[in-house]
Amino acid sequence: MTADVLFTGGSVFTGTGSPLRGHTVAVTGGRITAVVADAEVGALRGPGTRIVELEGALLAPGFQDAHIHPVGGGIELLQCELSSAADAEEAVALVAAYAEANPEEPWILGGGWSMDHYPGGAPTRGLLDAAVGDRPVLLMSRDHHSAWASTAAIRAAGLDAATPDPVDGRIEREADGSPAGTFHEGAMELFAEVRPATSEDLAYRGLLRAQEELLALGITGWQDAMVGQGGGVHDPLAAYRRALDAGELKVHVVGSQWWRRDVGLEQIGGLLALRDEIAALGREERLSLATVKMMVDGVAENQTAAMLAPYRDHHGHDTDNRGLSFIDPELLREAVERLDAEGVQVHFHALGDRAVREALDAVAAARAANGPSDGRHHLAHLQIVDEADTARFAELDAVANLQMLWATHEDQIDELTLPFLQDGAEARQYPFGDLVRDGARLAAGSDWPVSTADPLAAIHIAVTRVAPGLDAEPLGGAHQRLALETAFAAYTSGSAYVNHRDHDTGHVREGYLANLVVVAPDPFGLAPEELQRAAVRSTWIEGERVYAAPDAG
């Protein structure tokens, strides 16, 4: 049988190991039908065969993002988007410009501001008031663990000096106790009753915009880390269903249903019912909901990540704060046992070392109660992992879901995190190398819009542990670097495994879907410090080109 498409003239990363050289990949009917030596390609070429000359580029499985928030990211691109701001002054100018261009909007909503641009990581309401006057403004931080509000927004929510901190969050305050303008974690929900709801149309447009952005980065599938009501983020499920019905959902999506931390085990029935409702659509190759997302802790920058040792104050003295465990560890264990028994995958947000331990303890309890399962439970973020716990990933068959882009020195970690951690904590930051040496299975994700969704940018840092152009030592030490093959595998076959799609995606292999990405120059031919030069040239889903770089022809 002749092929519909032949990819030839480059190297082929098959999903693991070193790339193949001198091989051609054939695609017929949307699937890979042959991976053969160039000398054997003649029989596959027919009069209607499309020849894709790689010209030395790399052909690889399409990237899969195992932890991302696409609908929220797309919505932010359509609202007041601040991630491009280089400093606080530029962020305020962007808010002012957006307000002037959108005088009819009752609230100015959006996000993307960086904590390291503001003293103590906490921007004040006065900055917004000066820019937009008496208009309500509510903007999510880049990491979506804090919100920045204007005086008008604070007043609309009825908040004042007498408003207590919620149990799962904190309000930054002025000297008299009045809200200063920054609200961390659960305190963001104090605006839930007054901020405008996201319309279904805006969410749908956000999804399509996000899909366009992600396809251009070579991403052909993902796990949405927050489906359901939670964290102040619009539930994306209706947008996914609309895109599915309209034939506009080109990628495959696993939705992680949000575990509400204000509700207990009684929510499991509803989670299972929604899983089964989506499964009954018979479109699981495009959309499934067999995963539950559990937010174990917060983030280190605002000192809500759950730590084994106490945070320090500005003078280097121990405080009584060890961060927050958002879910009681006993409840966490019981919930994971129940979910695992029902065949549900658990997707943990676990950033601090205590949170990682609590999540692993919950997986251990499930293994003890239920025996081995195919749950493929995974822990995302893993900023700090105690040495005693890295080997437990392999022992418990738990996947380490890495956000590789964060494993470098930068202002947010150097100014807002490391100075407030114990001595020696830097050596435990994102211990990718230790996890690999201890046999952990890896997946990878971006957490976009927290940071760029570009897998190649993340892979560069995983391999070097230094951001491009930065004159610094590798964060945590050179021994925490990943080999390029390992980083590529995490973003392809590793994430496909987590998404339960390793039977037909994540590999360049006969019978697999032709979900592919072309990258040039070939990263495997570059020095590690030159990996930033690699870029996506084209993206293919089921043998159809869905993205081509502007100069790709």
N, C-alpha and C positions, 0 to 999 in steps of 0.2 A: 504494500500500500504506500503510495506517495504521501508526503507530508503537506499539511497546509502551510506551515511555517518551519524554516530551518534557521537556527541561530548558530553562526559559525565564525571562526576567525578570532576567538578570544579564549579566555580561561573560564572554567565552570566550577563554582563552589556548589557542591551538591547538598550542603546542609551540615556536614561534619568534615573534619580533616582538611588536608591541603587541597587546593583546587586542581581539577583535571586540566591538563594541557593537551592541545591537539585533538579535541573532541568537538563534535557537533550535536546539538540537541534538536530533536524533531518533535513537532507538535501537530496533532491531528484531532479534530473534533473537540478542541478545548483542553486536551490532556497531552501530557508528555508521552510519546510513543516510542522514543528511542534515544539513548545516549550512546553514541558510537564514535569510534576513531574516525578522523576526517577521511581516511582512505576508504571507508566503507559507506560513505554518504551517497554515492551515485544512485543506488537503487531507491533512495528516498526522495529524490528530486524529480518533480514532474512539471508539466507545462504551466500548471497553476500555482506552483509552490512559491511562496513569498520567502525571499532570502534576506535575512537580517545580518548584515556584515558588522560584526562586533568591533572590528578594527583594533584589536588588542584590549578591549574593555572586558570587564568581568560580568558574567551572567550568574545570577544567584536566585534562590527562592525569594519571593516577595517577603519583605520584612513584616513581622507581626508585632504589634505593640501590646504587651500584656498588662499595662496599667495606664489608662488614658481617659480623658474626659472630653470627647470630641464635640458634643453638642454645646456644652458650656464654653469650650474654646471657640467654637464657631460663633456663638452668640456674642462673646466679648469682641470678636473681630468686627461685629456689626454695631457695637456700642462704643463707649468711651474707653479706648484701649491704650494702656500706658506702658506696655512692656518695652517699647522702643526708647523710652526716656532714659537719658544718661545720668540724670540727677534729679533732685527734688524740684528745682526751679523749672526744669523742662517738663516734668510731670504736671506741675500746676499750670503751666502754659497750655499744655494739651487739654486739660480740663476746661480752662477758660475758652479755648477755641471751640471745643465741642459744644459747650453751653451756648456760645454765640451762634453756632451753626444749627442748633436744635432748640430754638426758643419755645417750641410747643410741647416739649417733653416735660411731664410733671416732675419727674425725678431724673437726675443724671446717674445712670448706672453703668457699670463696667468693671474694669480691674486691670491688674498687671503691674501695680507699683511694687518697688523693691524695698524691703525693710532696711537694707544697708544705706539707703539714701537719706535716712532720718535719724536723728539722735535717739539712741535706745531702740531703734527699729519701730518707732511709734510716731507717725505723722499726726499733726494736730488739726483740730477743726478750723482753727483760725486761718490756716493756709487756704482751705477751701472757701471759707467765707469771703476772704479778700478777693478770690478769683471769680466767684459767681454770685456774691451777695446772699440774699435770703432765699436760696433755692435748695431743696433737699438733694444731697449728694451721698451716694453709698457705693464705694469702690472696693472690690476684693483685692487683697494683696496677691503678689505673684504666686505665692505658695497656697493661697486660698485657705489659710488658717487664721487670717485676720481681716478686718474690714475697717475702712477709713470713712468717717461720716462727718458731714457738715453740721453746724449748729441747728439748721432748719430740720435736718433729718432726725437729730437727737431729740429735738423738741416734739416732732411729729410722733415719735415713738413713746413719748411721755417719760423720758429718762432724765434723772437728775442725781444729785449727790446722795439721795436716800435709796437709790436703786441698788440692790445688793448684787454682787457677782454671782452668776449662776454656778452650780456645782461643777460644771464642765467647761468653765471659761473664766475670762478675766477682763475687766474694764480698766483701761488706762485712765488715771484721774489727775485732775489739777489739785492744787494745794487744798482747796476747800472741799474736795471729794467729788466735784462735778466731772462728768465724762469729758476727757480731754480730746477725744476724737478717734481713738483706736480701740477696737473691740476684738478680743482674741477668742478663738474656738467657739464654744457654746454661746458666748456673749453676742456673737453675730446674729443669733436667732432672736434677739430682742427687737429686731426690726421686721420680723416675719409678718406681723399683722398689718404693717403700714406700707411697706415697699410695694410698688406695683408688681403684679404677677406677670410672669413671662407668658406671652401669648403663644398659642399653638403654632401660629404662622411664623413667629419669630424663631421658635425652636426648630421648626422644619427648615427654614432658611439657614439657620445656624448649622444644622447637620449637613446640608448639602455643601455649604461653604467649607466646613471642616473636611468633608470627604475630598473635596477638590484639593485642599492644602495637603492632605495626607497622601493622596495618590502621587502628588508631585515629589514626595519624599520616599517613594517606593513602598509605602505601607499598603498591604492588600488585605489585612485583617487585624482585628483588635479585640481587647477585652475592656469594655466600658466599666470603669471602677465605681460608678455610682448610678444605679438605676433604681428609681424610687425617690421618695421625698426624704431629703437629708442634707445637712450642711449648707442650707440656703441655696442649693442648686436645683434648677428646674428638672423635673423628672423627664428624661429623654425618651421614654418608651413610646409615647404617642407619635413622636417624630420618626422613630425607627419603623413603627408599624405603617405609618403613612408612606414612607419611602419604600418599604417592602411591597405594599399594595400597588404603588405607582411604577414599580420596576426600576426605581432610582437608587436602590441600595446595592451598590456594585461590590462592596467588600463583604466579608463575613464577620459577624459581630457576636461575641459572647457578652451578655449583660450580667454584671454583678449586682444582685439585688441588695439594697442598703439595709443593714441591720440597725433598727432604731434602738438607740441606747436608752431611751426613756420607756421602753416596753421590754418585757421579758420573753420567756419561752413561748408565751401564747401567740407570738407573731409567726411562729414556724408554719402553722397551718396555712396562713395566707401566702407565705413565700412559696410553699409547695404548690398551692393552687395556681398561682401566677406562672410558675415554671411549667406546669402541665398545660395551662391554657395556651401558652406560646408554642409548646411542643405540638399541640393538637393542630396547629396551622400547617404542619407538615413542611416547614421551610427551615429546618434546623441547619441546613447548609448555609443559610444567610443569617439567621437570628435564633439564639437560644438564651435561656435564663436559668440555667442549672447551676448557678454560682451565687454565693452570698458574700457580701463584703462586710467585714467587721473591723471597725476603727478601734484599735486597741489603745492608741495614745495619740499625742499631738505632734509638735515639732520642737526641735531643740532651740530654734531662734527665739521663741517666746517662752521657753522653759516649761513647755507642757509635754514634751517627750518623756516617757516613763523611764527613769534611770535607776540603776542599782545603787549608785552613790549620789549624794546630794549635789545640787548645783552650788556654785560659789557666787558671792556677790562681787561688786566692782572692786573690792579691796582684796579679793582672793580668799575670803573667809567662807567656810561652809554655811549654807543656809539650812532651813528645815524643809526645803522644797526638793522633792525627787520627781517632779512631774506628775502627770495624771494618767491613771488607768481608767479609761472611759467605760470599760465593762468590768464588773467585778470578776476577778479570776475564777472563782468557783462557778459563777454563771457562765463564763466563757467556756470553761471545760464542759459543762453539761450541754450547752448549746451546740458546741462542735461535735460532741458525741451523737446528739440527735440528728444533726444535719448530715453527718457522715453516714449514719445508718440509713438515711433516706436517699443516699446516692448524690448528695449535693456537695459540690466543691466549695471550700471556704477560702476566701481571698482576704488576707489580713493586711491592714496597715499596721506595721510594727517598726518603729523608727529607733526608739531607745533600747538599750540592752535589757532593761526589765520587761519592756513590752515584747521583745523577741522571745525572752524566756517564757513569758506567760502564754504566748501564742504556741510555742513549741510544746509546752506542758499540756495545752488543750489538744493538740494533735496526738500527743502521747496517750492521753486519756481515751481519745477516740480509738486509737490502735488497740489499747488494752481491752476496751469494751467490745469492739466490733471486729477485731482482726484486720488483716490487710484489706485495702480497698483501692479502687481506681479513682479516688477523689481528686488526686493531684492538687492537694492543698498547697497554697503558696503564700509566702511572706514577702511583702513589698517594702522597699525603702532601705531597711537594714543599715541605718547610718552607723550605729554602734552595736557590735555583737561581741559578747563576752567570749573569751578564748574557750571557756568550757562548753560553749553552745554551738560552735561552728560544726563540729562532728555530728551533732544531733540531726542536722538536716538530712544527711544520708541515712542515718539510723532509722529515722521516722518516715523516710520517703516524702519529705517536704521540699518544695522547690524554692530556691532563692530567686526572687524576682527583683532584678537589679535596675536601679535608675543610674546608669553609668555616668551620665553627664555631670552629676553632682560630686564625683569623686576627685575633686581638685581644690586647691586653694583658690578662694575668691572672697570678696569682701564680706558676704553674708556669713560664711563659716569662720573667717579669720577675726571678724569684729564682733559678731553677735553670738557665736557659739563657743569656739575653743576657749576664749578667756574665762568662760563661766563653767567649764568642766574641770574635772579633776586632772592632776598631773598624769601623763601617760595616755590620756583619752585620744590624742591625735593618732596614735599608733593603731587604734581600733576603729578609725573612721572608714566605713565602706570596705570591709576586709575581704575583697573579692578573691585575692590570691589564696587566703586561708581557706575559704569555702571550697575552692577548686581542689586544693591539696587534700582536704578532708572528704572529698567525694561528692559534694553537693551537686545536684542537677540545677542548671541555671536557665532562667528566662530573662527577658528584658522588656522594659517599658519606659516611657518618657514622663508620665504624669502631666503631659500637656493639658492645659495651658500654663501649668506651673513653670515650665521651661520648654525650650524648643522640642518639637517632636522629631527632629532630624536624627535618624539612627546613625548616620555616618558621623555626625558631630559627637554623639555619645560614644561610639566605638573608638574614635580618636582618643578620648579621655580614658576609656577603659584600658587602652593599650599603653598610654604614656603617663597617666595620672597627673598631667599638667595641661591646662588650657592653652590653646594656640596663642603665641605671643607673650605668654606669662613667664617671667624669670623667677621660678620657684622650684623647690624640691618636690618630688612626687608626694602627694598627700598620703600619709600613712606608711610611706616607704616604697621603694621600687619593687619589693617582694609582693606587693598587692596588685601589681599590674596583671592584666590578662593577655594571653597570646591572641593574635588577631583571629586565628581560626576559632578560638573559644568564644570571643566576643561576637563574631558573625553567627556562630551556631546558636548562641543565646537569643539573638534577635530573629532567628529563622526557625530552625527545628526545635529549639528550646521553648519558644513561645507557642509554637504549634502544638507541642505536647501539653502545655498548660491549658490551651484552648480546646483540648480534645479534638484537634484537627490534624494530628500527626499521621493519620491514615491516608490523607490525600493532599496535604499541604506541608510546607516547611522543608521539603526536599526536592531536588531535581532528580527524579526517579521515574522509571516507566510506570504508567498508570496514574500518576499524580496529576492534579490540576496544573495547568500551565499558568500559575500565578508567579510571575517572574519580575526581576528588576535587572536593569543593565546599568553598571556603574563604571565611570571612567574619570581619570585613569584607573587602571586595575589597582585596588588598594594593596594587593599582595605583591605588587612590584614597587611599592613606595617604602621609603624609610619611615619609621613610626612618627617622627616629627613632621612628616609631609602628608600624613593621612588626611589633613584638612583639605587637600586639593581634590580629593575624590568627591564626585557628585553624581546624582541620579541622572541618567540620560533618557531612560524610558521605563515605563511600568506597564505590565501586562497582566490581565486577569482572564483566565480561561482562554488564553491564546489571542485575545484582542488587546491591542495597544490602547490603554486608557489615559496615558500621559506621555508626552514627548517634550524634552527640553526645547526651548524656543529655537535653538540653533541646531537641533538634532536632525532636521530634514524629514 
